Amino acid sequence: MTTIRTTCQGCGDVELSTAEIALELTGAGDAGSYRFSCPNCMAIQVRPATRRVVSILLATGVTYEITLAAAPITEAEIDRFAEMLDGDEWFDRLTTAS
């Protein structure tokens, strides 16, 4: 079994299995962050993952998910969405969209 050593902010060095680490990649796929729960204090830790770290984690078998960075939703967009839901045609527009 592969062991990965990383650092907890409170406990210092910890060792984890690949199943205990979650890797999140940006849309470009070459950088991101990884998350784990410290086996000593149980605090959730989030660390940046450079291209090198991503490569190492992927090579050891850590699973990953890709996220796409998006701009925050504005209040105007929420208002438009709420107005659309008040009408009757929103479902038809949704089902006919391609």
C-alpha positions as CSV (number, residue, x, y, z in Angstrom):
1,M,0.0,0.0,0.0
2,T,1.3,3.5,-0.9
3,T,1.8,5.9,1.9
4,I,1.8,9.6,1.3
5,R,3.4,12.0,3.8
6,T,2.0,15.5,4.2
7,T,1.6,18.1,6.9
8,C,-1.3,18.9,9.2
9,Q,-1.2,22.6,10.4
10,G,-1.7,21.5,14.0
11,C,0.0,18.1,14.2
12,G,2.9,18.3,11.8
13,D,3.8,15.4,9.5
14,V,1.2,12.8,9.0
15,E,1.0,9.7,6.8
16,L,-2.0,8.9,4.7
17,S,-3.1,6.2,2.2
18,T,-4.2,7.2,-1.3
19,A,-7.8,6.6,-0.3
20,E,-7.6,9.3,2.4
21,I,-6.7,12.1,0.0
22,A,-9.1,13.9,-2.4
23,L,-7.5,15.8,-5.3
24,E,-9.3,18.6,-7.0
25,L,-7.9,19.8,-10.4
26,T,-8.7,23.1,-12.1
27,G,-10.0,23.1,-15.7
28,A,-6.5,23.2,-17.0
29,G,-5.8,19.9,-15.2
30,D,-2.2,20.7,-14.1
31,A,-2.7,22.3,-10.7
32,G,-5.3,22.4,-8.0
33,S,-5.6,21.4,-4.4
34,Y,-5.8,18.3,-2.2
35,R,-7.9,17.7,0.9
36,F,-7.6,15.2,3.7
37,S,-8.7,14.7,7.3
38,C,-5.8,14.6,9.7
39,P,-5.7,11.1,11.3
40,N,-4.6,12.6,14.6
41,C,-6.8,15.7,15.2
42,M,-9.5,15.0,12.5
43,A,-9.2,18.6,11.2
44,I,-9.9,19.0,7.5
45,Q,-6.8,20.2,5.8
46,V,-6.7,21.8,2.3
47,R,-3.3,22.2,0.5
48,P,-2.4,23.7,-2.8
49,A,-1.2,21.2,-5.4
50,T,1.4,22.4,-7.9
51,R,1.9,20.6,-11.2
52,R,4.6,18.4,-9.5
53,V,2.3,17.5,-6.5
54,V,-0.6,16.7,-8.9
55,S,1.8,14.4,-10.9
56,I,2.9,12.6,-7.8
57,L,-0.6,12.1,-6.4
58,L,-2.0,10.9,-9.7
59,A,1.0,8.5,-10.1
60,T,0.3,7.0,-6.7
61,G,-3.4,6.4,-7.5
62,V,-5.1,9.2,-5.7
63,T,-8.6,9.8,-7.2
64,Y,-9.4,13.2,-8.5
65,E,-12.2,15.4,-9.7
66,I,-12.0,18.3,-12.2
67,T,-13.7,21.6,-11.3
68,L,-14.2,24.5,-13.6
69,A,-13.7,28.0,-12.2
70,A,-16.7,30.1,-12.7
71,A,-17.5,33.7,-11.8
72,P,-19.8,34.1,-8.8
73,I,-23.5,34.3,-9.4
74,T,-24.7,37.9,-9.2
75,E,-27.9,39.1,-7.5
76,A,-29.2,40.2,-11.0
77,E,-28.8,36.6,-12.3
78,I,-30.6,35.2,-9.2
79,D,-33.5,37.8,-9.8
80,R,-33.7,36.8,-13.5
81,F,-33.8,33.1,-12.6
82,A,-36.5,33.7,-10.0
83,E,-38.6,35.6,-12.5
84,M,-38.3,32.8,-15.0
85,L,-39.5,30.3,-12.4
86,D,-42.6,32.4,-11.8
87,G,-43.6,32.0,-15.4
88,D,-45.0,28.9,-17.1
89,E,-42.6,28.5,-20.0
90,W,-39.4,27.7,-18.0
91,F,-39.9,24.0,-18.2
92,D,-40.6,24.1,-22.0
93,R,-37.4,26.1,-22.5
94,L,-35.5,23.7,-20.4
95,T,-36.7,20.6,-22.2
96,T,-36.3,22.0,-25.7
97,A,-32.8,23.4,-25.1
98,S,-30.0,21.7,-27.0
